[in-house]
Amino acid sequence: MTTPRFPVSHLRLKRAYEPVTPDDGMRILVDRLWPRGLSKAEAAIDDWAKDIAPSTELRKWFNHDAGRWLEFQRRYRAELQPHSPQLDRIRSMAEKQTITLVYSARDELHNDAIVLKEVLLEG
C-alpha cells in the first residue's frame, strides 16, 4: 500500500443520521440516493459525489448482504477506475482539510464509503 499524500486523520466516515459536528470538516455525501427522511439542512452536506457512488445495478445486487462483501468491493473498485479526476479532487481537498465521507447505510462495516476511503488512501 502506498502512503497517502494527506494525513489519514483528514479522511473520516460518518453515517448521515449521526449529528453534524464542527470537526467533520467538509462533508461529502458518497451515496447515489439522498438519505431517506433527512432534510438538506439536517444533513449539512457540502458536496454530493453521486458520480463516484456505486452504480444502481451494483447497489441493488449487493443489497447490504455481508456474504457478497468481497465481490462488492472488487466490483466497486472496478467502477471507480474511470473516476480518477474526482478521486484526485477529494485527495487534494484532504491535503488541506478534514473530509468526512457521509453515507446512509445502516451497516457500518459493509458499505461503499469504506471501500471509497480505502481507494482514496491508496491514491
N, C-alpha and C positions, 0 to 999 in steps of 0.2 A: 504494500500500500504506500502511495506517495504521501508526502507531508502536505497538508493543505496550505495555501498561501495566506490564510487568515487564521486567527485563533479559533480553535474548536469551540470555545465557550461563546463565540459570536453566532453560533448556529444552534437554535433551540427548536423543540417541538412542543406543541400545545393543542389540546382539544379546543375547538371553537366555543364550547359551552363552559369552559373554565373562565374565571374572572380575568379581565384585562388588567395588567399591572404595568407600571412605568418601565420595569426592566425588560419588557417584551421587545422593546426597540421597534423596528419596522415589522409589522405583521403581514405576512403573505399567505393568503388562502391558496392551498395547493390541491383543492378538490375541483372536479368539473361542475358539481352541483352546489348551489348555495346551501349552507346548513339549515336544515328544516327547523322552522319555528324561531329563528334568530333574526332580529332586525339588523339593519346595517349599522345603526348606532350602537347596539349592544356588541356587535362583532368587532367594531373598530378596526376594520381591515384597511390596510394602506395600499395593497396591491392584490390582484386576483390573477394567479398564474394558471388559469384553466387550460392553457395550451400544453402545459407540461404535466397535467394530471393524467392518470391512466385513461385510456380510451373507454368509451361507454361499453364496448364489447368486452374488454378485459375486466372492467369493474363488475359487470354482470356475471361473467364467468367465475371470477374469484368469489364473489358473494360472501366475503369475510370468512371463508372456510379455511381454518388453520391447516387442514390437510393439503391444501393447494398452495400454501405459502411459498415454498421453494420455487415452484413453477411460476407463480405470480411474479416473484422477484425477477426471475430470468426474463419473462415477457415484458415486464415494465421497463427494465433496463434497456431492452431492445427498442422499445417505443421512445425512450429518452434520447437515443443516439443522434437523431437528426435535429435535436433541440439544443445543441451546444451553445449557440449565442444566448439563449435565455438562461441557461445554466451558468454561463460565464458572467452574465449580468448580476445574478444573485451572488456569485462568488465575489465579484467586485464590490458589491454593497457590503458584504460581510467583512471585507477588509477594513471598512470604516466604522461599522456599527453592528449592533446585535440585530440578527434577523430571526424572527420566530416563524417557523412553518406551521401554519394553522390547518388543522384537519378536523373532520366531524365524526370519524369512525368511533364507535364505542370501544373497539378492540385496540388497546394501546400498544400491543405487542406485534400485531399483524396489520399494518396499514401502509398506504402509499407514501406517507410522509417519512416513515422510517427508511424506506428504500431511497427516496429522493435525498434525504440527508446523507446517507452513505455515498451516493453518487457525487454529491457536491463536495464531500470531504475527500474523495478520491481524486478530484479535479485534475 
